Amino acid sequence: MPGHGRGNATTTAPTTTKPRSHTLKRLVKYILADKLRVAVVIIACGLATTTMVLGPKIMGQATNVLFEGVISKMLPAGTTKEQAIAALEANGQGSMVDMVSSMDIHPGQGVDFGKVAMILGITACVFLCTVTLRWIQGWTLTRLVSNAVYHMRQQIEAKLDHLPLSYFDRVPRGEVMSRTTNDIDNIGQSLQQVLGEFIFALFSIIGTVIMMITISPLLLLISLIVIPFLLAAAYFIIRKSQPYYIRQWDATGKVNSQVEEMFSGHMVIRAYGQEDETIDEFDRRNRELYDSSFMATLIAGINMPVTQFFGNLNFVIVVVVGGLKVLSGTMTLGDLQAFSQYSRQLSQPLGQLSSMATILQSSLASAERIFEFLDEPEEVAEREHTQDIKDVKGLVRFDHVKFSYDPAEPLIEDLSLEAKPGQTIAIVGPTGAGKTTLVNLLMRFYEIQGGSITIDGVDTRDITRHDLRQHFGMVLQDTWLFDGTIRENLLYGLHEGETISEERMIEGAKACHVDEFVRRLPDGYDTELKDETAELSQGERQLMTICRAFLSDPDILILDEATSSVDTRTEVLVQQAMNHLRERRTSFVIAHRLSTIRDADLILVVSHGSIVEQGRHEELLAKGGAYANLYQAQFANGDNIEED
């Protein structure tokens, strides 16, 4: 509902870049709120890592048994290990001597397959434990992340209820929807991927390094040489991809805004032949999204080849040096096999940490947008001591009210008016004069910046917004109906815990000319309505909004250009329904068609936020001033002018 000084353009909410550490800490708080599940995830992950790192060591023992059995079978039966070593020395096979000396061999006996089977059985049990613990970790983590996202959505919903109307004037709906849906989903998916793997990778690195130390400190030092290169590569990738992830989610918001605009305004777009221009604008925004997404993915994709390169290089070095140690007898073949596996296990989580860092960039970009939304200034806090008003009579006073949407463009500077109980006050004036602003201030959608507004002598700022608005009924030009049955839409205005009988509802529907067209529908009051449903005409939808206000039985009524979008025939029904609704209630009518407010008790002519004329219809016409000019301009063709 644009007003003077507010402007019609909407702009994308600004994205302010805060330190990533601040955003990360704030995001982690949502996870740490569920301490029990966090503890279960960490314990399960620690135990799974322990069983996982034991696997290669145990498998190495099986390799030793097999290799020692093969060597034992090659040696003559009936000889001792010492005799076999002496024979090898005599034949000049020094390298074999070193290797055999470190083995547990029994010449002529062959492979002990029973021992091999036992070791493999233990290995299978260890791997089964790892899988089970990882499943427990994954299941608990899913619940943990889902709860965190759930609470985040709750905060967003609560925030939406406390944002001032100026926020929605300023930010496109598609942008708000993108932050509250796409960004939240991205955070949930990213946390699900990152958290479990990050904890497991961390434990894996620690456990693997410990096992590698027990086998060969020398080979461990060789393996650690690649770590600085991996960290440098990860740092480079993170720094380069971060701006593109921010642009990606900003562009996503812009695309959603464009789609929402195309959907809600599709009839206007077609009517003015703007399909090509609209598609061009969508293509431009979609190209921005494509470019940022492509660059973010391209840079992040460098991580895996780099990790694999250094991992393979490290593996080759370990095998070569380890093979020399086996030949020298300072390491068994099983230990070399185990260390090779540990080398792979070490490079894998290091690479995962780098990949997770890039995924985290996307999550943090979304989190920044969510926290920026949650940090938006809310409506002015309620006063410490508030009161409710009972048995409202409807005496409304504006006393020297001052207000502007933009401090640089004053709108209302010193406005005073009085509406007596049961009076109908019509507010007329050109577009942008400030008509809607008056009712917005009355219902505290905006806060006045000077003066006071009272109802039955009570300052509206001394009443909570919730309690204040329960005394009002509104019928707007925008016939908003939600997805649901006609019955649910009609009863939407009832206060919490309030019910009315079926007979009372139908009586109200008849009074507002709703019952006659609802009866024609196959399912009557149980007919399901969808957005822009074809079952109802614009006039029928407007009659439903009037009936909704009628059934809520408000103390004060606001009608905001409620007949401006219906045809003349339907206007008669709408006007009759509104007249019935206004009975015995203080009513404020913002009028577009001046013929609808001829019987108003007081007509206020508003221009630039000031009341320039006031009086009854006949009085104002007789003055020949601003109202008379508006009246004559509207009926310049002589059509619809009724004789006074």
Secondary structure, 3 states (H helix, E strand, C coil): CCCCCCCCCCCCCCCCCCCHHHHHHHHHHHHHCCHHHHHHHHHHHHHHHHHHHHHHHHHHHHHHHHHHHHHHHHCCCCCCHHHHHHHHHHCCCHHHHHHHHCCCCCCCCCCCHHHHHHHHHHHHHHHHHHHHHHHHHHHHHHHHHHHHHHHHHHHHHHHHHHCCHHHHHHCCHHHHHHHHHHHHHHHHHHHHHHHHHHHHHHHHHHHHHHHHHHHCHHHHHHHHCCHHHHHHHHHHHHHHHHHHHHHHHHHHHHHHHHHHHHHHCHHHHHHCCCHHHHHHHHHHHHHHHHHHHHHHHHHHCCHHHHHHHHHHHHHHHHHHHHHHHHHCCCCCHHHHHHHHHHHHHHHHHHHHHHHHHHHHHHHHHHHHHHHHHHCCCCCCCCCCCCCCCCCCCCCEEEEEEEECCECCECCEEEEEEEECCCCEEEEECCCCCCHHHHHHHHCCCCCCCEEEEEECCEEHHHCCHHHHHCCEEEECCCCCCCCEEHHHHHHHHCCCCCCCCHHHHHHHHHHCCCHHHHCCCCCHHHCEECCCCCCCCHHHHHHHHHHHHHHCCCCEEEEECCCCCCCHHHHHHHHHHHHHHHCCCEEEEECCCHHHHCCCCEEEEEECCEEEEEECHHHHHHHCCHHHHHHHHHCCCCCCCCCC
